[in-house]
Amino acid sequence: MKKFENLRYWVVLALAICILPLQLRADEGMWLTKDITRNIKQMKKAGLKLSAADIYSINKACLKDAVIGLSNPDNAFDSFATASFVSDNGLLITNFHPIIRYLEQFSQPGRDFIKSGYWSTKPEEETNCRDLSVIQLVKMVDVTAEILEGANSKSPDEFNNKINENGIAVRRKYTRGTDTDAKITSFMGGNQFVMSIYKVYKDVRMVAAPPISLAKFAGDTDNWRWPRHAADFAFLRVYVGKDNKSAEYSKENVALKGNQFLKVSSAGVKENDFTMIMGYPARTKLNIPSFAVDYMENVELPAKIKIRGEKLRIINEALKAHPEIKFRYTARVNSIANNYLRWKGELNGLKRMKLTEQKLAEEKELMVWINADSARIKKYGDIITVQKDIYNKLIPLKIADIYFNETAISGAELVPFAGKFEKLVQMFNRKKINQKAVDEEVERLKPLAKQFFQSWDMDIDKQMFRDMLFLYYNNVDKAYISNVMAESLAPFNGDLDKYTDFAFANSMLTKPDSIQAFLQKVDTTTIDKFTADPLYKIALSYYEVYTRRVLNQTKKLEGEQGKYFNLYMDAIASMNANKLIAPDANRTQRLSFGKVTGAKAADGLLYDYFTTMDGIFEKRADNPGNPDYTIPKKIGDLYDAADFGTYSVNGKMPVNFLSNLHTSSANSGSPVLNAKGELIGLNFDRIAEGVASDYKYLPELSRNIAVDIRYVLFLLEKYSMSKQLINEMVIIP
């Protein structure tokens, strides 16, 4: 919904607060690549063989050019995963699990690319991934002075408005007349602003992906677990116009030429080897105050886990009864389950490490330091209590935000589908109707509606709608229940089953013929009928309550808190002067470094740093008949013959390995590199015992899991039909 998207676009600029966790460890921290000179000495001491300019430079080709973000038009600069170029012909490597949705789009009954894998053998077989974009960082620029010009003396609301206004001007200044676009992100509570300038490529095509039986071997049982045996990789390719510049999808487009790319090392990894990772991690919360940790532990994470658990129950029960529609829901189940298990791991981690108590102790120490000096008392006051009071006002709004996003936006598919019609409806609310614009919007909606119904299951979505409405209605503050919602439910005396039956039976949104008939004749009469549609009304009520009551009030309170949070962070930084620090992740390009290493997961439980194909067959033997442990026959034949090519070690085929790199979500697909900057693996997961590293990095437990690149090469050469990719990459023996 465009109105909703526009409201959020510049809010990111004002509210994307990046916190500074204090630390000294080499293996902790997600460093801005543009600032790599600040700790290059530490990296070299740990084993790095490259210069700072080899990693980040605006004057020569470097690693930053090869590591890109995967995004979509609705969130152009908020990457949902990372990928990297591995040839100068636009070839990308990333994880399987972030791109499974596209395999689902290509699939149809009798041709399931998720089940069988996707192996192109020539360019004509590389298929466009609709709405998938690639962002490639050109450079980062500190624009703090320009953003804050004329803003610092204003109230929180005026401050946000002014920096948004300045941000639009700065963005235009740096990108006008170029083939680039940009995003501005705030750091240190609004004291620093950095603009990331990107090239955006809009034609991205599927090249190769293994079957899910290999990519996600052992299914959700092994998710966030060790030992792992997953071939979580996929290949994509960037296509451009014949001038080698970004272009919308066209059959006439050609593969990108001459791009910077990573060389691939087949030498493998050993314990304690230096390693580093680059990518676009999402958001970490390493220095949030104690009351925010308490909220996460006791409110937000339990609520999200409860909602995701209900979604999984609904879909899985339906798929047991109707396994023939499984291919439609594989991507969605994968996404729901992934976050569900991650949040459970985070909750367990927060409880185990007693982080709220740790934060309270740190805050007590901070207040002792403040109260020891009259100038500090005057500057900071009781900065923690003030923030907590504001935060308590935010909690009902935060809860409403959770339930809006989890039960409405990503609940029943009909809710966001109904939202796609809002722009058309708004055109008829204007004094003068622009018929040309109406016709263009109708033509845009026709294929979207057709596509929606091709992969929509009414029975599943009806149950999802009912249960998500129940969770929303019974868990958010009544101030965030719309009049429309209350009035719609009133005639049914709270019986959601009866209301859902009525709404689905009387809505044109559940009937493809009715929607197409509506789109064939859109005028004031049919628009009035559409706006009276029961499902459209209830869907729109979610959005309207959120934008009018939740988002605006949240923005106001967070702006007020931001002022005090700024002081809070300034106090922490002043108390801990001269310490090496790295900013929280916020979807800007980052680098973490550390070493290949196992972990002591619990008393008496030691994790080795690598796994081999032996474990795949051991797990299958332990789980007879379980489809999650299915192994393609050809893989069994290769294993029995020990036909591993040049990629085995002492007769064993490496599969996955552990390192202590600091990672987060959206690091999925990030390249794991050796000391020379060569590709040795693909990051795809973390171990459950250390998944709370978004809140606190634990040196003994924070471990990321990577696919060994040798396993990828083995599967390409010995198993796949896409053997041509081996010759396209530069492989260092």
C-alpha positions, 0 to 999 in steps of 0.5 A: 500500500503506497500510502503506508510505504511512503509514511515509513520511507523517511521514518527510517532516516529519523529513527534508525538509531544505531547503538555503540556496543563497547568491546575490545574483542577481535571476533565481536563487532560488525564494522562499517567497511568504510571505517575499516582503517580503524581496526586494520592493524588488529585484523592484520595481527589476527592473520589478514593478508590484505590492505584496508584498500583491498577491502574498501576503496572508492578509487579501485576495485575491492571486496566491497564491490563484489559483496551485494545486497538482495532486496525488492522494490518495496524495500529497495535498500533494506536487503533481506539477504547478502550475495556476492559476485563470483565471476565477471559475467554477473554470476552471484552466489547466495543461500538457498533459503532466501530465494526459495520464494522464487523457486516457488514462483516458477513451480507448478503441479508436476514441475516442482523446482523446490523438490527437484532443484533448478539447474540451468545449462545455458543462458536461455534457461536462466529465469527472471526472479520477479521483484528481485533487485540487487544493490551494489555499494558505490561508496559511503559518505558522512553527511552529518553536517548537511543533515543536521543543518538547522535541526538541532535547536528544534523540538523532537517532531520538528527535528525529525521533519527537518532532517527528513527535509535535509535528507531528501535534498542531500540524497538528490544532491549526491545522486542527481544525474547519476545511475545511482540511488542512496539511503541515509542511516543515522548512528549514535542516536542521531548524532551521525548520519551516513549515506550509502550510495548504490547501483541498483540492478533490477533484472536478476535471474535464477541460475542454479539451486539444489533440491530442498532435500540437500539445501535444507537437509533435516528440515526444521529439526536441524534449524539453528542447530549443530551439527549441520549438513546443509547445501544452503546455496544458490546461484543467480545472475545480474542482467543489464541493457546492452550498454551494460547499465541497469535496466528493467527485465527484458528478453533483450538484456545481457549478462552484466560484464566486467564486475568485480568478483571473488575468487574461490579457494578450494584449499579448505579450512582448518581450525583457528584459521583467520576468517572474515565475513562481509554483508548487510546484516539487519539490526542488532540491539547490543546496547539497549537499556535494561527495561528494553531487554525486559520487554523483549524477554517478557513481552515481544519475543513471547508474543511473536513466538505465540503468533508464529507457532499458530501460523505453523500449526494452521499451515502444517495441519492443512498440508497433512490433509492436502500434501498436493499443495505443499509446493505453494507453501514451502517458502512461507513455512520456511520463513515462518519457521525460521523466525519462530525458531530464532526467536525461541533461541533468542528468548532462551539465550536472554534468560540463560545469560540473565541479560536484564540483570547484567544491564541493570548492573551496568546502568548502576555503574553508569549512574555512579559515574554520572553522580560523581561529578556535578557537571555530569549530573547537570548534563545527564541527570537521571538519564535511565529513569527518564528513558524508562518512563517514555518507554513505558508509554511506548509499550502498548504501541509496540504491542500493537505494532507486533500484532499489526505486522504479524497478524495483519501484514503477514497473517492471512494473505487476503489482507495485504492483497486487499491493500493492493487496491487502496491506491485505486480506491483513493483515486475515486476520493479525489475531487477530479478523477484522473481516468488515465491514471485509473486505467493504468492502475487497473491494468497493473492490478489485473495480472497481480490478481490473477497471480494471487489466485493461482497460488492461493488456498481459501481454506488455509487462508480462511482459518488463518484470517480467523485465528489472526483476527482473534489474536489481534482483537484479544491482545492489543489495547482497545485504543487500537481496535478500529470502529470498523472492526468493532462494528463488523464483529458486533452483529456476531456477538464475538463469534469469529467463526460466524463472522469469518464465514460471512465475510468470506462468503460475501467478499469479492476478494475471495472470488477470482471471477468477481475481482476480474469482473470488477476490474473490467468495469471500474467506476464510482458505482463499482468502487462504492460496492468494493469499499463496502466489501467486508474483507476490504473494510476489515483489511483497511481498518488494520492499516488505518489504525496503524498509520493514524494511531500507532505509527504517528504516536510511536514516531512522536514518543521515539523522537522524544526518547531519541533525545535522551537516548542520545545523552545516554549513549554519550554518557556511556561513550564518555565513561568508556573513552579510548575503547575500540567500538563498532556500531550496531548492524542496521542493513549497511555494509559490514565486516566481521572477523574472527577464526574457524573454531568449534564451541563448548555448547554446554557442560560436557557438550563440545562442538567440532568445527566441521562436518562431513557427508558421513553425518548425512547418512548417519542422520538418515539411518537414525530417522528412517522414513522421515522425508526431511532426511531424504537423500537423492539416489545419485548422492548416495551413489557418489558417497558409496563410491567415494567419488568426491573429485578433488574436494575431499580431505582424507577421503571425507567430503566436508559439508559445513563449518563453524566460526566465531564471526559476529553475524545477524539476520540478512547475513544469510548468503554472506561470503565467508573469506580467508585471509586473502579475501578468497571465498571459502564458505557461505554463511547461512545460520547460527547455533541456537546456544549463541543466537542471542548475539543480536543482544550480546556477543558471547565469545564462547557461544556465538558461532555462525554456520557456513556451507564449505565452498568445497561442498558447493563445488563438489555438488556442481561438478559431480551432481548438478547439470550446471557444470558450466559454472565451475569453468566460469569461476576462478578457483584457487587450488 
